[in-house]
Amino acid sequence: MLTVHHLNNSRSQRVLWLLEELGAPYEIRSYQRDAKTMLAPPELRAIHPLGKSPVVTEDGLTLAETGAIVEWIVDRYGQGRLAPPPGSAERVRWSYWLHYAEGSAMPPLLLKLVFGRLPAGAPSLLRPVVNMIAARAQASFIDPNLKTHFDYWESELGKSEWFAGPRFSAADVMMSFPVEAAADRGGALNGRSRLAAFLEKIHARPAYQRALERGGPYAYA
């Protein structure tokens, strides 16, 4: 059976949600972040050398990277669901958003998280300097970059109800984590009604709720 190696408050919540949308059988092996560092526990390295989540295993296969996992699950269990037909214009857009979610959307959000935490981790004597550097980096580079992405998402959701077209798809599952993280730490919903509506719609989906029940508390829900 497919096993999802699930880390709390992580990208792996999307994998549980996708499987619930497809009604595919799976089991969960849960891991908890270190309370101080917020990093994944070393036990995950026994599953995959990078020690990250999500990772899925099935019949000798070990697969990491959320986008690759989502594509594999849709191919294996989708039976044509949650993906536009191959060769269609929607399929190209679907593939774009599937890869954009981690390739372009998440790096500036990660920078926002890291630079936001830098001052607290610095020695007390250096904290004012680190705080100044972190604030300057956010104001001059990170925040403008994030605004560009957030405005782009808002604009694209004005072209169709969902990211890849008129129908909900795995592309929306992939984009859920960047949008949720952006709403939590980047103020993405301020003045962006389409993004707010997107979150409301995905959070109301029965499969999303079932994934929460199985996966446990999730800070971004």
C-alpha positions as CSV (number, residue, x, y, z in Angstrom):
1,M,0.0,0.0,0.0
2,L,1.1,3.6,-0.6
3,T,2.6,5.2,2.5
4,V,2.8,8.9,3.0
5,H,5.6,10.0,5.3
6,H,3.9,13.0,6.7
7,L,5.5,15.9,8.6
8,N,3.3,18.2,10.6
9,N,2.7,21.7,9.1
10,S,4.4,20.8,5.8
11,R,3.9,20.3,2.1
12,S,2.9,16.7,2.7
13,Q,-0.6,17.9,3.7
14,R,-1.2,18.4,0.0
15,V,-0.4,14.8,-0.7
16,L,-3.0,13.6,1.8
17,W,-5.5,16.0,0.3
18,L,-4.9,14.8,-3.2
19,L,-5.3,11.2,-2.2
20,E,-8.5,12.0,-0.5
21,E,-9.8,13.8,-3.6
22,L,-9.0,10.7,-5.6
23,G,-10.3,8.2,-3.0
24,A,-7.0,6.3,-3.3
25,P,-6.0,3.9,-0.5
26,Y,-3.0,5.0,1.6
27,E,-1.5,4.9,5.1
28,I,0.3,7.6,7.0
29,R,3.5,7.5,8.9
30,S,3.7,10.7,10.9
31,Y,6.7,12.7,12.0
32,Q,6.9,15.8,14.2
33,R,9.1,18.8,13.8
34,D,11.7,19.7,16.4
35,A,10.0,22.2,18.7
36,K,13.1,24.5,18.7
37,T,14.5,24.3,15.2
38,M,11.2,23.4,13.4
39,L,13.3,21.0,11.3
40,A,12.2,17.5,10.4
41,P,13.4,14.7,12.7
42,P,16.4,12.5,11.7
43,E,14.1,9.5,11.2
44,L,13.1,10.9,7.9
45,R,16.7,10.4,6.6
46,A,16.1,6.7,7.0
47,I,13.4,7.0,4.3
48,H,15.1,9.5,2.0
49,P,18.7,10.9,2.2
50,L,17.5,14.5,2.2
51,G,15.3,13.9,5.3
52,K,12.5,16.0,3.9
53,S,8.7,15.6,3.7
54,P,6.7,14.6,1.7
55,V,8.1,11.3,0.8
56,V,5.9,8.4,-0.4
57,T,6.8,4.7,-0.6
58,E,5.1,1.9,-2.4
59,D,6.2,-1.5,-3.5
60,G,9.9,-0.6,-3.4
61,L,9.5,2.9,-4.8
62,T,10.6,5.9,-2.8
63,L,9.7,9.2,-4.2
64,A,10.3,12.7,-2.9
65,E,9.5,16.2,-4.2
66,T,5.9,17.3,-4.0
67,G,5.4,18.1,-7.7
68,A,6.8,14.7,-8.7
69,I,4.7,12.9,-6.2
70,V,1.5,14.7,-7.3
71,E,2.2,13.9,-11.0
72,W,2.9,10.3,-10.1
73,I,-0.3,9.9,-8.0
74,V,-2.4,11.5,-10.7
75,D,-1.0,9.2,-13.3
76,R,-1.3,6.1,-11.1
77,Y,-4.6,6.7,-9.4
78,G,-6.3,9.6,-11.2
79,Q,-8.0,7.7,-14.1
80,G,-8.3,11.0,-15.9
81,R,-9.3,13.0,-12.9
82,L,-7.7,16.3,-11.6
83,A,-5.7,16.8,-14.8
84,P,-6.8,18.2,-18.2
85,P,-6.5,15.9,-21.2
86,P,-2.9,15.4,-22.5
87,G,-2.1,17.7,-25.5
88,S,-4.7,20.3,-24.4
89,A,-4.0,24.0,-23.8
90,E,-5.3,23.4,-20.2
91,R,-2.7,20.6,-19.7
92,V,0.1,23.0,-20.5
93,R,-1.2,25.5,-18.0
94,W,-1.7,22.7,-15.5
95,S,1.9,21.5,-15.8
96,Y,3.1,25.1,-15.5
97,W,1.3,25.7,-12.2
98,L,2.4,22.3,-10.9
99,H,6.0,23.3,-11.3
100,Y,5.7,27.0,-10.5
101,A,4.3,26.3,-7.0
102,E,7.7,25.1,-5.8
103,G,10.1,26.4,-8.4
104,S,9.1,30.1,-8.3
105,A,6.5,30.7,-5.6
106,M,8.1,29.1,-2.6
107,P,11.7,30.5,-2.6
108,P,10.7,34.1,-1.8
109,L,8.3,32.8,0.9
110,L,11.1,30.8,2.4
111,L,13.4,33.8,2.4
112,K,10.6,35.7,4.2
113,L,10.5,33.1,6.8
114,V,14.3,32.9,7.3
115,F,14.9,36.6,7.4
116,G,12.0,37.0,9.8
117,R,13.6,34.6,12.2
118,L,17.2,35.8,11.9
119,P,17.2,38.5,14.6
120,A,15.8,36.1,17.3
121,G,18.6,33.6,16.6
122,A,21.5,36.1,16.7
123,P,23.6,36.8,19.8
124,S,22.2,39.7,21.8
125,L,25.1,42.0,21.0
126,L,24.7,41.5,17.3
127,R,20.9,41.4,17.3
128,P,20.4,45.1,16.4
129,V,22.7,44.8,13.4
130,V,21.1,41.5,12.2
131,N,17.7,43.1,12.7
132,M,18.6,46.0,10.5
133,I,20.1,43.8,7.8
134,A,17.1,41.5,7.8
135,A,14.6,44.4,7.7
136,R,16.5,46.0,4.8
137,A,16.6,42.7,2.8
138,Q,12.9,42.2,3.3
139,A,12.0,45.8,2.4
140,S,14.2,46.1,-0.6
141,F,14.0,42.6,-2.2
142,I,11.8,40.0,-0.5
143,D,8.6,42.0,0.0
144,P,8.6,43.6,-3.5
145,N,9.2,40.1,-5.0
146,L,6.4,38.6,-3.0
147,K,4.0,41.4,-4.1
148,T,4.8,40.7,-7.7
149,H,3.9,37.0,-7.2
150,F,0.7,37.7,-5.1
151,D,-0.6,40.2,-7.8
152,Y,0.2,37.6,-10.4
153,W,-1.9,35.0,-8.6
154,E,-4.8,37.4,-8.2
155,S,-4.7,38.3,-11.9
156,E,-4.5,34.7,-13.1
157,L,-7.5,33.7,-10.9
158,G,-9.4,36.5,-12.8
159,K,-8.9,34.5,-16.0
160,S,-10.5,31.3,-14.7
161,E,-12.0,30.0,-11.5
162,W,-9.1,27.7,-10.8
163,F,-5.4,28.0,-11.6
164,A,-5.3,25.7,-14.5
165,G,-8.8,26.4,-15.9
166,P,-12.5,26.2,-15.2
167,R,-12.2,22.9,-13.2
168,F,-10.5,22.1,-9.9
169,S,-7.3,20.1,-10.5
170,A,-4.1,18.9,-9.0
171,A,-2.6,22.3,-9.9
172,D,-4.8,23.9,-7.2
173,V,-3.6,21.3,-4.7
174,M,0.0,22.2,-5.5
175,M,-0.7,26.0,-5.3
176,S,-2.6,25.6,-2.0
177,F,0.6,25.6,0.1
178,P,2.2,28.7,-1.4
179,V,-1.1,30.6,-1.1
180,E,-1.7,29.4,2.5
181,A,1.9,30.3,3.5
182,A,1.6,33.6,1.8
183,A,-1.6,34.4,3.6
184,D,0.0,33.5,6.9
185,R,3.4,35.3,6.6
186,G,3.1,37.6,3.7
187,G,-0.2,39.4,3.9
188,A,-1.2,38.0,0.5
189,L,-5.0,38.4,1.0
190,N,-4.9,42.1,1.7
191,G,-6.9,43.6,-1.2
192,R,-6.9,40.4,-3.1
193,S,-10.4,39.0,-3.1
194,R,-9.8,36.2,-5.6
195,L,-7.0,34.7,-3.5
196,A,-9.2,34.9,-0.4
197,A,-12.0,33.2,-2.3
198,F,-9.6,30.5,-3.5
199,L,-8.6,29.6,0.1
200,E,-12.2,29.6,1.2
201,K,-13.2,27.2,-1.5
202,I,-10.3,24.7,-1.0
203,H,-10.8,24.7,2.8
204,A,-14.4,23.9,2.4
205,R,-13.8,20.9,0.2
206,P,-14.8,17.6,2.0
207,A,-11.6,15.9,0.8
208,Y,-9.5,18.7,2.4
209,Q,-11.4,18.3,5.6
210,R,-10.8,14.5,5.6
211,A,-7.1,15.0,5.0
212,L,-7.0,17.3,8.1
213,E,-8.7,14.6,10.1
214,R,-6.2,12.0,9.0
215,G,-3.1,14.1,9.0
216,G,-3.7,16.0,12.2
217,P,-3.5,19.7,13.1
218,Y,-2.3,22.0,10.2
219,A,-1.5,25.6,11.0
220,Y,-2.4,27.0,7.6
221,A,-5.9,25.5,7.4
